[in-house]
Amino acid sequence: MFLRRFSFLWLFLYASLSFAAPASIHTYFSPNGGAQEAIIKNISHAKRSIDIAMYNFSSDKILNALESVKNKNKRLKIRMIFDDAANTKEDTPGSDKVDSKAEMSASLEKIGIDVRYVSKIMHHKFVIVDGFPDGLRGNEDFSDTVLLNGSGNFSSRADTSYDENLVEIKNDPQTTTEFQKEFQLMWNYSYDFPDDSLQRDRQDYVSSLEPSEFIRPIFTSQNFKKEPQFKLNGNRVASSNLEEAIGNAKTSIYVATGHFRLKPLADALIAAKKSNKDLDIKVVLDSQEFVSPSEHERVMRKYRRCVKNLGPNPTEEELEKCELAGEMKFSRYLAQNEIEVRIKYSSYIWYYAYDPQMHHKYMIVDGKSVWSGSYNWSRNAEFNTFENVVHYQGEELAGVAEEYTNNFWGIWELNRDAFSSHLSKLRTQNRIQLHFSPMTLSVDEIDKAREILLDQIPAFFVKAKPEDRIWDKRKNQGEQ
Protein backbone atom coordinates (compact mmCIF):
# COMPACT_ATOMS: atom_id res chain seq x y z
CA MET A 1 0.00 0.00 0.00
CA PHE A 2 2.85 2.38 0.88
CA LEU A 3 4.62 1.66 -2.40
CA ARG A 4 1.46 2.36 -4.37
CA ARG A 5 0.87 5.62 -2.54
CA PHE A 6 4.52 6.60 -2.98
CA SER A 7 4.37 5.80 -6.69
CA PHE A 8 1.18 7.79 -7.10
CA LEU A 9 2.70 10.73 -5.23
CA TRP A 10 5.89 10.56 -7.33
CA LEU A 11 3.89 10.54 -10.56
CA PHE A 12 1.86 13.48 -9.34
CA LEU A 13 5.01 15.43 -8.54
CA TYR A 14 6.56 14.51 -11.89
CA ALA A 15 3.41 15.62 -13.73
CA SER A 16 3.46 18.89 -11.79
CA LEU A 17 6.97 19.76 -12.95
CA SER A 18 5.53 22.00 -15.65
CA PHE A 19 4.49 24.42 -12.91
CA ALA A 20 7.85 24.53 -11.13
CA ALA A 21 10.66 27.01 -11.61
CA PRO A 22 14.12 25.52 -12.31
CA ALA A 23 16.10 24.43 -9.29
CA SER A 24 18.98 26.72 -10.26
CA ILE A 25 19.53 29.41 -12.88
CA HIS A 26 22.61 31.59 -13.19
CA THR A 27 23.61 34.24 -15.74
CA TYR A 28 27.10 35.18 -16.88
CA PHE A 29 28.00 38.25 -18.90
CA SER A 30 31.20 38.62 -20.89
CA PRO A 31 33.78 40.00 -21.17
CA ASN A 32 35.51 38.30 -18.25
CA GLY A 33 32.33 37.38 -16.41
CA GLY A 34 33.04 33.72 -15.78
CA ALA A 35 31.15 32.19 -18.70
CA GLN A 36 34.00 30.06 -20.01
CA GLU A 37 34.86 28.88 -16.50
CA ALA A 38 31.22 27.80 -16.02
CA ILE A 39 31.29 25.87 -19.30
CA ILE A 40 34.53 24.11 -18.40
CA LYS A 41 33.35 23.31 -14.86
CA ASN A 42 30.11 21.72 -16.08
CA ILE A 43 31.87 19.78 -18.83
CA SER A 44 34.43 18.49 -16.34
CA HIS A 45 31.69 17.15 -14.03
CA ALA A 46 29.83 15.21 -16.76
CA LYS A 47 29.07 11.58 -15.89
CA ARG A 48 26.87 10.19 -18.67
CA SER A 49 26.64 12.43 -21.71
CA ILE A 50 27.43 15.78 -23.28
CA ASP A 51 25.53 17.12 -26.30
CA ILE A 52 26.98 20.26 -27.92
CA ALA A 53 25.49 22.44 -30.66
CA MET A 54 28.06 25.10 -31.54
CA TYR A 55 28.53 27.49 -34.45
CA ASN A 56 32.23 28.13 -33.91
CA PHE A 57 34.91 26.47 -31.79
CA SER A 58 38.46 27.75 -31.28
CA SER A 59 38.97 27.58 -27.51
CA ASP A 60 41.90 25.40 -26.44
CA LYS A 61 40.68 25.54 -22.83
CA ILE A 62 37.31 24.00 -23.66
CA LEU A 63 38.91 21.47 -26.01
CA ASN A 64 41.28 20.43 -23.21
CA ALA A 65 38.36 20.10 -20.78
CA LEU A 66 36.53 17.81 -23.19
CA GLU A 67 39.63 15.70 -23.75
CA SER A 68 40.30 15.45 -20.01
CA VAL A 69 36.78 14.36 -19.04
CA LYS A 70 36.67 11.85 -21.90
CA ASN A 71 40.02 10.35 -20.83
CA LYS A 72 38.75 9.98 -17.26
CA ASN A 73 35.47 8.38 -18.35
CA LYS A 74 35.72 6.36 -21.55
CA ARG A 75 32.00 5.49 -21.37
CA LEU A 76 31.02 9.16 -21.48
CA LYS A 77 29.07 9.80 -24.70
CA ILE A 78 29.88 13.14 -26.32
CA ARG A 79 28.07 14.29 -29.45
CA MET A 80 28.58 17.58 -31.26
CA ILE A 81 26.74 19.29 -34.08
CA PHE A 82 29.29 21.71 -35.47
CA ASP A 83 28.34 24.21 -38.14
CA ASP A 84 30.12 23.58 -41.44
CA ALA A 85 32.28 20.98 -39.70
CA ALA A 86 33.99 19.81 -42.89
CA ASN A 87 35.04 23.30 -44.04
CA THR A 88 38.77 23.31 -44.84
CA LYS A 89 39.07 27.11 -44.97
CA GLU A 90 40.36 29.08 -42.03
CA ASP A 91 37.22 29.95 -40.15
CA THR A 92 38.06 31.43 -36.80
CA PRO A 93 38.26 35.20 -37.46
CA GLY A 94 39.53 37.20 -34.57
CA SER A 95 40.81 34.23 -32.60
CA ASP A 96 44.41 33.46 -31.76
CA LYS A 97 44.22 30.39 -34.01
CA VAL A 98 43.92 29.91 -37.75
CA ASP A 99 42.66 26.32 -37.80
CA SER A 100 39.85 25.43 -40.16
CA LYS A 101 36.67 23.89 -38.87
CA ALA A 102 37.68 20.60 -40.47
CA GLU A 103 40.91 20.63 -38.43
CA MET A 104 38.97 21.30 -35.24
CA SER A 105 36.49 18.55 -36.15
CA ALA A 106 39.37 16.13 -36.61
CA SER A 107 40.75 17.10 -33.21
CA LEU A 108 37.35 16.47 -31.62
CA GLU A 109 36.94 13.11 -33.35
CA LYS A 110 40.43 12.10 -32.22
CA ILE A 111 39.50 12.42 -28.55
CA GLY A 112 36.30 10.41 -29.04
CA ILE A 113 33.64 13.01 -29.83
CA ASP A 114 31.11 12.13 -32.54
CA VAL A 115 30.99 15.21 -34.81
CA ARG A 116 28.24 15.89 -37.34
CA TYR A 117 26.83 18.84 -39.28
CA VAL A 118 23.57 19.78 -41.00
CA SER A 119 22.70 21.26 -44.39
CA LYS A 120 21.69 24.69 -43.00
CA ILE A 121 23.70 27.16 -40.98
CA MET A 122 23.74 25.87 -37.40
CA HIS A 123 24.06 28.98 -35.24
CA HIS A 124 23.08 27.55 -31.83
CA LYS A 125 25.46 27.85 -28.89
CA PHE A 126 24.14 25.35 -26.34
CA VAL A 127 25.40 22.43 -24.28
CA ILE A 128 23.43 19.74 -22.44
CA VAL A 129 25.38 17.95 -19.70
CA ASP A 130 24.03 14.66 -18.35
CA GLY A 131 20.72 14.97 -20.10
CA PHE A 132 18.73 12.06 -21.47
CA PRO A 133 19.60 11.75 -25.17
CA ASP A 134 17.51 8.60 -25.68
CA GLY A 135 14.19 10.15 -24.65
CA LEU A 136 12.17 10.15 -21.43
CA ARG A 137 10.37 7.18 -19.89
CA GLY A 138 9.08 8.97 -16.79
CA ASN A 139 11.59 7.99 -14.09
CA GLU A 140 14.56 10.21 -14.92
CA ASP A 141 16.48 12.12 -12.27
CA PHE A 142 17.46 15.57 -13.60
CA SER A 143 19.32 16.67 -10.48
CA ASP A 144 22.70 16.48 -12.28
CA THR A 145 21.44 17.79 -15.62
CA VAL A 146 22.71 21.18 -16.82
CA LEU A 147 21.72 23.27 -19.83
CA LEU A 148 24.08 26.03 -20.99
CA ASN A 149 22.74 28.41 -23.62
CA GLY A 150 23.67 31.87 -24.79
CA SER A 151 25.10 34.15 -27.45
CA GLY A 152 28.77 33.19 -27.31
CA ASN A 153 30.77 30.67 -29.32
CA PHE A 154 33.54 28.50 -27.88
CA SER A 155 36.27 31.09 -28.44
CA SER A 156 38.67 33.10 -26.32
CA ARG A 157 37.36 36.43 -27.62
CA ALA A 158 33.78 35.48 -26.71
CA ASP A 159 35.02 35.20 -23.14
CA THR A 160 37.53 38.06 -22.89
CA SER A 161 36.58 40.67 -25.49
CA TYR A 162 33.00 40.45 -26.78
CA ASP A 163 29.75 41.36 -25.04
CA GLU A 164 28.06 37.97 -24.57
CA ASN A 165 25.64 36.27 -22.22
CA LEU A 166 25.34 32.70 -20.97
CA VAL A 167 22.49 31.17 -18.97
CA GLU A 168 23.22 28.10 -16.85
CA ILE A 169 20.08 26.13 -15.95
CA LYS A 170 20.26 23.15 -13.60
CA ASN A 171 17.62 20.53 -12.79
CA ASP A 172 14.98 21.85 -15.22
CA PRO A 173 13.41 18.84 -16.99
CA GLN A 174 11.10 20.89 -19.23
CA THR A 175 13.61 23.35 -20.68
CA THR A 176 16.38 20.79 -21.00
CA THR A 177 14.01 18.42 -22.79
CA GLU A 178 13.00 21.11 -25.28
CA PHE A 179 16.65 21.65 -26.17
CA GLN A 180 17.22 17.88 -26.29
CA LYS A 181 14.40 17.64 -28.85
CA GLU A 182 16.07 20.35 -30.92
CA PHE A 183 19.42 18.62 -30.78
CA GLN A 184 17.91 15.30 -31.78
CA LEU A 185 16.00 16.88 -34.68
CA MET A 186 19.27 18.13 -36.15
CA TRP A 187 21.08 14.88 -35.33
CA ASN A 188 18.41 12.86 -37.12
CA TYR A 189 19.11 14.67 -40.41
CA SER A 190 22.84 15.24 -40.08
CA TYR A 191 25.97 14.43 -42.07
CA ASP A 192 28.83 12.56 -40.45
CA PHE A 193 32.36 13.90 -40.26
CA PRO A 194 34.67 13.11 -42.00
CA ASP A 195 32.95 11.00 -44.68
CA ASP A 196 30.02 13.43 -45.28
CA SER A 197 27.52 10.57 -45.25
CA LEU A 198 23.89 11.42 -44.54
CA GLN A 199 22.89 9.83 -41.24
CA ARG A 200 19.52 8.14 -40.87
CA ASP A 201 18.51 8.50 -37.24
CA ARG A 202 14.83 9.17 -37.81
CA GLN A 203 13.09 8.62 -34.48
CA ASP A 204 11.75 11.81 -32.91
CA TYR A 205 12.68 12.55 -29.32
CA VAL A 206 10.04 11.04 -27.02
CA SER A 207 8.79 13.14 -24.10
CA SER A 208 5.38 14.00 -22.67
CA LEU A 209 6.68 17.04 -20.76
CA GLU A 210 5.24 20.42 -21.67
CA PRO A 211 7.39 23.57 -21.75
CA SER A 212 7.72 25.43 -18.47
CA GLU A 213 5.61 28.51 -17.86
CA PHE A 214 8.75 30.29 -16.63
CA ILE A 215 11.16 29.40 -19.45
CA ARG A 216 9.88 28.93 -22.99
CA PRO A 217 12.36 28.17 -25.80
CA ILE A 218 11.47 29.04 -29.39
CA PHE A 219 13.41 27.45 -32.24
CA THR A 220 13.62 28.56 -35.87
CA SER A 221 13.60 24.85 -36.76
CA GLN A 222 9.83 25.27 -36.60
CA ASN A 223 10.21 27.15 -39.89
CA PHE A 224 11.71 24.08 -41.60
CA LYS A 225 10.40 20.79 -42.89
CA LYS A 226 11.77 17.62 -41.30
CA GLU A 227 14.05 16.52 -44.11
CA PRO A 228 17.79 16.61 -44.84
CA GLN A 229 17.59 19.94 -46.70
CA PHE A 230 15.27 21.55 -44.12
CA LYS A 231 13.23 23.48 -46.69
CA LEU A 232 11.00 26.31 -45.47
CA ASN A 233 7.43 25.47 -44.53
CA GLY A 234 5.92 28.97 -44.45
CA ASN A 235 6.30 29.65 -40.71
CA ARG A 236 7.98 32.67 -39.10
CA VAL A 237 8.15 31.80 -35.42
CA ALA A 238 10.92 33.71 -33.64
CA SER A 239 10.30 37.18 -35.04
CA SER A 240 6.50 36.82 -34.72
CA ASN A 241 6.89 36.02 -31.01
CA LEU A 242 9.18 39.02 -30.56
CA GLU A 243 6.71 41.24 -32.40
CA GLU A 244 3.94 40.12 -30.08
CA ALA A 245 6.05 40.84 -27.02
CA ILE A 246 6.88 44.32 -28.38
CA GLY A 247 3.20 45.01 -29.02
CA ASN A 248 2.28 44.02 -25.45
CA ALA A 249 4.94 46.15 -23.73
CA LYS A 250 3.62 48.67 -21.21
CA THR A 251 6.58 50.65 -19.86
CA SER A 252 9.90 49.75 -21.51
CA ILE A 253 11.69 47.76 -24.20
CA TYR A 254 15.48 47.43 -24.10
CA VAL A 255 17.15 45.63 -27.01
CA ALA A 256 20.79 44.60 -27.35
CA THR A 257 21.49 42.78 -30.60
CA GLY A 258 24.62 42.45 -32.67
CA HIS A 259 22.62 42.65 -35.89
CA PHE A 260 19.32 44.40 -36.60
CA ARG A 261 18.28 43.58 -40.17
CA LEU A 262 14.63 42.63 -39.87
CA LYS A 263 12.12 45.27 -40.93
CA PRO A 264 9.05 43.75 -39.24
CA LEU A 265 10.78 44.08 -35.87
CA ALA A 266 11.91 47.62 -36.63
CA ASP A 267 8.37 48.53 -37.64
CA ALA A 268 6.98 46.82 -34.52
CA LEU A 269 9.16 49.02 -32.29
CA ILE A 270 8.16 52.14 -34.20
CA ALA A 271 4.45 51.23 -34.00
CA ALA A 272 4.74 50.55 -30.27
CA LYS A 273 6.31 53.98 -29.73
CA LYS A 274 3.66 55.72 -31.81
CA SER A 275 0.85 54.08 -29.85
CA ASN A 276 2.45 54.86 -26.48
CA LYS A 277 4.66 57.96 -26.42
CA ASP A 278 5.68 57.20 -22.83
CA LEU A 279 7.05 53.78 -23.75
CA ASP A 280 10.80 53.81 -23.09
CA ILE A 281 12.46 52.09 -26.06
CA LYS A 282 16.23 51.82 -26.28
CA VAL A 283 18.26 49.78 -28.79
CA VAL A 284 22.01 49.17 -28.62
CA LEU A 285 23.81 47.62 -31.62
CA ASP A 286 27.28 46.58 -32.73
CA SER A 287 29.54 48.81 -34.85
CA GLN A 288 28.70 46.74 -37.92
CA GLU A 289 25.14 48.10 -37.85
CA PHE A 290 26.06 51.73 -38.43
CA VAL A 291 25.02 52.95 -41.86
CA SER A 292 25.98 56.36 -43.28
CA PRO A 293 23.29 58.79 -44.44
CA SER A 294 24.13 58.27 -48.12
CA GLU A 295 24.18 54.47 -47.82
CA HIS A 296 20.92 54.52 -45.90
CA GLU A 297 19.23 56.56 -48.61
CA ARG A 298 20.61 54.25 -51.30
CA VAL A 299 19.23 51.08 -49.75
CA MET A 300 15.90 52.73 -48.89
CA ARG A 301 15.47 53.89 -52.49
CA LYS A 302 16.26 50.38 -53.68
CA TYR A 303 13.71 48.95 -51.25
CA ARG A 304 11.00 51.45 -52.23
CA ARG A 305 11.54 50.73 -55.95
CA CYS A 306 11.26 47.03 -55.30
CA VAL A 307 8.01 47.46 -53.34
CA LYS A 308 6.55 49.79 -55.98
CA ASN A 309 7.24 47.21 -58.70
CA LEU A 310 5.24 44.64 -56.76
CA GLY A 311 2.02 46.53 -57.41
CA PRO A 312 -0.97 46.67 -55.06
CA ASN A 313 -1.44 44.21 -52.19
CA PRO A 314 2.02 42.56 -52.14
CA THR A 315 2.44 39.43 -50.05
CA GLU A 316 4.68 39.31 -46.99
CA GLU A 317 7.00 36.96 -48.86
CA GLU A 318 7.37 39.48 -51.71
CA LEU A 319 8.05 42.29 -49.23
CA GLU A 320 10.67 40.14 -47.53
CA LYS A 321 12.46 39.65 -50.86
CA CYS A 322 12.57 43.42 -51.34
CA GLU A 323 14.01 43.83 -47.86
CA LEU A 324 16.72 41.28 -48.54
CA ALA A 325 17.50 42.82 -51.91
CA GLY A 326 17.99 46.18 -50.22
CA GLU A 327 20.68 44.79 -47.87
CA MET A 328 19.03 46.81 -45.15
CA LYS A 329 20.40 47.77 -41.75
CA PHE A 330 18.00 49.57 -39.43
CA SER A 331 20.04 51.69 -37.02
CA ARG A 332 19.32 54.96 -38.85
CA TYR A 333 15.79 53.93 -39.79
CA LEU A 334 14.95 53.43 -36.12
CA ALA A 335 16.66 56.67 -35.06
CA GLN A 336 14.72 58.63 -37.69
CA ASN A 337 11.49 57.26 -36.21
CA GLU A 338 11.99 58.40 -32.61
CA ILE A 339 13.61 55.24 -31.29
CA GLU A 340 16.66 55.82 -29.09
CA VAL A 341 19.55 54.00 -30.74
CA ARG A 342 23.16 53.75 -29.65
CA ILE A 343 25.98 51.80 -31.26
CA LYS A 344 28.97 50.29 -29.53
CA TYR A 345 31.42 52.11 -31.78
CA SER A 346 35.08 51.12 -31.87
CA SER A 347 36.34 51.82 -35.40
CA TYR A 348 35.78 53.89 -38.50
CA ILE A 349 36.10 50.79 -40.67
CA TRP A 350 34.94 47.69 -38.79
CA TYR A 351 37.40 44.78 -38.79
CA TYR A 352 36.69 41.41 -37.16
CA ALA A 353 40.24 40.89 -35.86
CA TYR A 354 40.40 44.18 -33.94
CA ASP A 355 36.93 45.24 -32.90
CA PRO A 356 35.29 43.83 -29.73
CA GLN A 357 31.79 42.92 -30.86
CA MET A 358 28.57 43.72 -29.05
CA HIS A 359 27.41 40.15 -29.69
CA HIS A 360 24.32 39.95 -27.46
CA LYS A 361 20.92 39.01 -28.86
CA TYR A 362 18.43 39.92 -26.13
CA MET A 363 15.36 42.01 -25.34
CA ILE A 364 14.01 43.04 -21.92
CA VAL A 365 10.32 43.96 -21.74
CA ASP A 366 8.88 46.04 -18.87
CA GLY A 367 11.86 45.11 -16.72
CA LYS A 368 10.21 41.75 -16.03
CA SER A 369 10.76 39.36 -18.94
CA VAL A 370 13.79 38.56 -21.07
CA TRP A 371 14.10 37.13 -24.57
CA SER A 372 17.62 35.85 -25.21
CA GLY A 373 19.57 33.20 -27.12
CA SER A 374 21.50 32.80 -30.35
CA TYR A 375 18.98 34.59 -32.56
CA ASN A 376 20.18 37.73 -34.35
CA TRP A 377 17.42 40.08 -35.47
CA SER A 378 17.82 39.30 -39.17
CA ARG A 379 16.15 37.56 -42.10
CA ASN A 380 19.05 35.17 -42.29
CA ALA A 381 18.53 34.06 -38.69
CA GLU A 382 14.83 33.48 -39.24
CA PHE A 383 14.87 31.58 -42.52
CA ASN A 384 18.35 30.16 -43.17
CA THR A 385 19.68 29.24 -39.76
CA PHE A 386 19.06 27.01 -36.75
CA GLU A 387 18.61 29.44 -33.85
CA ASN A 388 16.93 29.76 -30.49
CA VAL A 389 15.39 32.58 -28.50
CA VAL A 390 14.30 31.78 -24.96
CA HIS A 391 11.62 33.66 -23.01
CA TYR A 392 12.34 34.00 -19.26
CA GLN A 393 9.42 35.35 -17.21
CA GLY A 394 7.63 35.26 -13.87
CA GLU A 395 8.38 36.52 -10.37
CA GLU A 396 10.56 33.48 -9.71
CA LEU A 397 12.94 34.71 -12.43
CA ALA A 398 12.87 38.41 -11.54
CA GLY A 399 16.58 38.21 -10.77
CA VAL A 400 17.32 37.15 -14.35
CA ALA A 401 15.56 40.23 -15.73
CA GLU A 402 17.39 42.43 -13.24
CA GLU A 403 20.80 41.03 -14.26
CA TYR A 404 20.09 41.52 -17.95
CA THR A 405 18.87 45.06 -17.26
CA ASN A 406 22.05 45.91 -15.35
CA ASN A 407 24.11 44.54 -18.24
CA PHE A 408 22.13 46.63 -20.72
CA TRP A 409 22.74 49.88 -18.84
CA GLY A 410 26.44 49.12 -18.63
CA ILE A 411 26.65 48.90 -22.42
CA TRP A 412 24.27 51.82 -23.00
CA GLU A 413 26.53 54.18 -21.02
CA LEU A 414 29.85 52.63 -22.04
CA ASN A 415 32.74 55.13 -22.10
CA ARG A 416 30.52 58.03 -23.21
CA ASP A 417 32.54 60.56 -21.25
CA ALA A 418 35.46 59.93 -23.66
CA PHE A 419 33.59 61.23 -26.71
CA SER A 420 34.53 64.92 -26.36
CA SER A 421 38.19 64.03 -26.02
CA HIS A 422 37.90 61.75 -29.05
CA LEU A 423 36.51 64.61 -31.18
CA SER A 424 39.29 66.92 -30.00
CA LYS A 425 41.95 64.41 -31.04
CA LEU A 426 40.35 64.05 -34.47
CA ARG A 427 40.62 67.81 -34.98
CA THR A 428 44.10 68.39 -33.59
CA GLN A 429 46.27 65.27 -33.76
CA ASN A 430 48.18 64.15 -36.80
CA ARG A 431 47.87 60.42 -36.15
CA ILE A 432 44.29 59.11 -36.12
CA GLN A 433 43.43 55.79 -34.55
CA LEU A 434 41.16 53.82 -36.88
CA HIS A 435 40.37 51.36 -34.08
CA PHE A 436 39.92 52.62 -30.52
CA SER A 437 38.39 51.81 -27.14
CA PRO A 438 34.65 51.36 -27.71
CA MET A 439 32.16 54.09 -26.88
CA THR A 440 28.39 53.66 -27.06
CA LEU A 441 27.29 56.54 -29.29
CA SER A 442 24.12 57.71 -30.98
CA VAL A 443 23.86 57.77 -34.76
CA ASP A 444 24.11 61.58 -34.67
CA GLU A 445 27.26 61.45 -32.56
CA ILE A 446 28.92 59.04 -34.96
CA ASP A 447 27.91 61.27 -37.85
CA LYS A 448 29.58 64.21 -36.11
CA ALA A 449 32.87 62.34 -35.67
CA ARG A 450 32.85 61.11 -39.25
CA GLU A 451 32.15 64.63 -40.57
CA ILE A 452 35.26 65.93 -38.76
CA LEU A 453 37.28 63.07 -40.21
CA LEU A 454 36.03 63.61 -43.76
CA ASP A 455 36.47 67.36 -43.55
CA GLN A 456 40.20 66.83 -43.01
CA ILE A 457 40.61 63.68 -45.13
CA PRO A 458 37.95 63.66 -47.90
CA ALA A 459 39.21 60.38 -49.40
CA PHE A 460 39.55 58.60 -46.07
CA PHE A 461 36.93 55.87 -46.63
CA VAL A 462 38.30 55.23 -50.12
CA LYS A 463 41.96 54.96 -49.15
CA ALA A 464 41.92 53.49 -45.64
CA LYS A 465 41.91 49.72 -45.18
CA PRO A 466 40.05 47.90 -42.39
CA GLU A 467 43.25 46.31 -41.08
CA ASP A 468 45.00 49.70 -40.77
CA ARG A 469 45.41 50.83 -37.18
CA ILE A 470 46.69 54.37 -37.69
CA TRP A 471 46.11 57.06 -40.31
CA ASP A 472 48.95 59.53 -40.51
CA LYS A 473 47.62 62.81 -41.92
CA ARG A 474 50.98 64.23 -43.04
CA LYS A 475 52.25 60.95 -44.46
CA ASN A 476 49.06 60.39 -46.45
CA GLN A 477 48.48 63.95 -47.67
CA GLY A 478 49.03 62.91 -51.27
CA GLU A 479 46.27 60.31 -51.00
CA GLN A 480 43.50 62.72 -50.11
Secondary structure, 3 states (H helix, E strand, C coil): CHHHHHHHHHHHHHHHHHHCCCCEEEEEEECCCCHHHHHHHHHHCCCCEEEEEECCECCHHHHHHHHHHHHHCCCCEEEEEECCCCCCCECCCCCCCCCEHHHHHHHHHHCCCEEEECCCEECCEEEEECCCCCCCCCCCCCCCCEEEEECCCECHHHHHCCEEEEEEEECCHHHHHHHHHHHHHHHHCCEECCCCCECCCCCCCCCCCCCCCCEEEEEHHHHECCCCCCCECCCCHHHHHHHHHHHCCCCEEEEEECCEECHHHHHHHHHHHHHCCCCEEEEEEEHHHCCCHHHHHHHHHHHHHHHHHHCCCCCHHHHHHHHHHCCCCCHHHHHHCCCEEEEEEEECCCCCCCCCCECCEEEEECCCEEEEECCCEEHHHHHCEECEEEEECCHHHHHHHHHHHHHHHHHHCCCHHHHHHHHHHHHHCCEEECEEEEEEEEHHHHHHHHHHHHHHCCCHHHHCCCCCCEEECCCCHHHC
